[in-house]
Amino acid sequence: MTETRNQSIWKNFIHLIRQIRLPVLFLASAFLLNLGKAAIELTIPEKIAGLADLEFTAVNSPVVKTAVSICLTLFALALAEFVGGLVSTYITYIAKARIHRNFQAAASRKVFSLTAAEAEARDPKEFISRITTDTGFVSDFLIDLLVIEIPRLYFITSTLVKVSRMGNGSLLLGFILIIPVIVLGALWSGRVTYKSQTRLQNSIARLTARLAEKVEHVEIIKAYNKTEDEIADGDGFIDEMKAAQKKTTMAAAFNQLIANILYAVPTLIIMTAGAILLLGGDITTAQFIAYFGLGATYQKYIADHLTLWVLGKKAQGATLRISEILTLNEDSGGEQKAGRPDDLRFEHVSFSRGGTKTLSDVSFTVKNGSKFAIVGGSGAGKSTLLNLIEQFYRPEQGRITLGGVDIREFEISSYRNLFSYLPQNAPGFDGTVRDFLCYGSGTPHSDEELNKFLKEVDMLEAVELNGGLDYEVGPGASKLSGGQRQRLAVARMLLAGTKMVLADEATSALDYEGSGRIAALIDRYAAGKTRIIVAHDLSTVQDADTILVLNKGRVMGCGSHEELKNCCPEYRSLLSAGEGAKQ
Ligand SMILES: Nc1ncnc2c1ncn2[C@@H]1O[C@H](COP(=O)(O)OP(=O)(O)OP(=O)(O)O)[C@@H](O)[C@H]1O
């Protein structure tokens, strides 16, 4: 079981790496520099030992010249190590930043390409932490593995070979004995760090998510006088984070202690083993110096090698979480280009959402060029019908066809290009009024044209009062009223070119007069084109060629206003409810 899990982690990790472009040149340069640095670090102790081996006789003797030459070489090596180290740190930093960026881009591309059903099944905040945090863990591990680990292993094994060649088993034993000390210390410290970091990250994520949700809807908190309760609730989250921070600080202090022990104990082991042999005359002073010099760097490399373990632990969970996202279903379609609008047919379509049947055996035809209205009570499945037409979701049973072709056969972007879609509540993004209007429009629009549409939706005056098309609408277009947003969204839809119109309660936030004017505007611009309109206000769709009446996901009636008035009780009750509401 564990083996399968580990295999799948490596499989996922390799799969993940194959999703991104690696900065090969930077990685190769950093790798070679690190290898060179390790090679220099292997040479320096021997050079120093060479100095100790010299026997000085006279000031001008060749021995002095040799000593000077060794010193110059040592200086050059130290300088090369220093400069190489700086350059390699810089290049590694760039390579890591690029890998991180590429992981983020791949994860972000995937998140935006998911089917609506896959995206809906997850908390959007989860996607954010995958893209921002988890990608960082995977990048750290990857860099350490690709660029630093092999030079590290090269130094460790070369040192063991060099020490074994010194011809004394006790020296080698000293080097081998320090391995378990460092391994145990680093594993312990790694585990403590991992636990405290994970706890801190989780509590930061919880606090961030809570703040994001509550601050966005602060008016509900105020309206229901829940400010004090929310503050008290929030204090709980803050205290939780404080406790996590305390643990992290304690872990850092503990790590410092372990680091000191990891330095002192191996040094003592190496020094004692070497000193005993030196005093016993079993090794020369030069050998002792070479041995001790190698030992100092060796213990640092072993300890660093174990950071790979800690990074791997952090990357393990992150890899699984990102891989899970990368294997989710993408929004994809068939091969066939969708050329032109045509008759749209629902054939015995059923669909469930969140485990509940939302549509049951729904069949109807929208004639090309007709005005088709969908009416029904709250939760009847009206928006779901538009979502299925847009292929945000796929029917569980039955099929939807356009011109007799199953819509799944169409290449998705050419298919969606056939529609102008006005979603419920007319959402918008941060940016200017111009950005709002031009979003999704394939062609550029002049200010004159934009102003013309603003005038059509009775927004020109309000926009000009606020500084015109460059007025910033705020995050989620929050600086606009619901009705203003809806008017702008209608202008955006009309600007995008009236193809087949899908409008989900385009006028729900408008008053009676405004609602009628906007409905008439859509009819005027889209005359002769297919209009599928979800409406609460039945007066705006009574002239529709066909009206579909839905109730709890079932078709109750389908026909003209007059036909339904005569033979569909559900339609009659919707009509009288609507009239009652207006009085
Ligand atoms: N994200 C979701 N997850 C689970 N169920 C959902 C989701 N969105 C909608 N539903 C359910 O699907 C059913 C149909 O919803 P839909 O939005 O299509 O209704 P509607 O007729 O457009 O309603 P309204 O007029 O209130 O907007 C409802 O029972 C609703 O609870």
The ligand as an ORCA input file, in Angstrom:
! r2SCAN-3c Opt
* xyz 0 1
  N     -23.969     25.101     -7.435
  C     -24.991     24.304     -7.162
  N     -24.801     23.175     -6.474
  C     -25.821     22.358     -6.188
  N     -27.073     22.595     -6.565
  C     -27.335     23.711     -7.246
  C     -26.301     24.634     -7.585
  N     -26.848     25.652     -8.273
  C     -28.166     25.382     -8.356
  N     -28.459     24.228     -7.745
  C     -29.788     23.606     -7.626
  O     -30.282     23.369     -8.915
  C     -31.684     23.633     -8.961
  C     -31.971     24.546    -10.152
  O     -31.287     25.748     -9.987
  P     -31.384     26.902    -11.064
  O     -30.400     27.937    -10.689
  O     -31.308     26.329    -12.414
  O     -32.860     27.409    -10.810
  P     -33.588     28.698    -11.404
  O     -34.876     28.212    -11.965
  O     -32.710     29.450    -12.314
  O     -33.867     29.487    -10.070
  P     -33.897     31.075     -9.800
  O     -35.086     31.603    -10.542
  O     -34.089     31.148     -8.337
  O     -32.608     31.636    -10.264
  C     -32.051     24.256     -7.623
  O     -32.712     23.271     -6.862
  C     -30.752     24.594     -6.965
  O     -30.811     24.367     -5.590
*
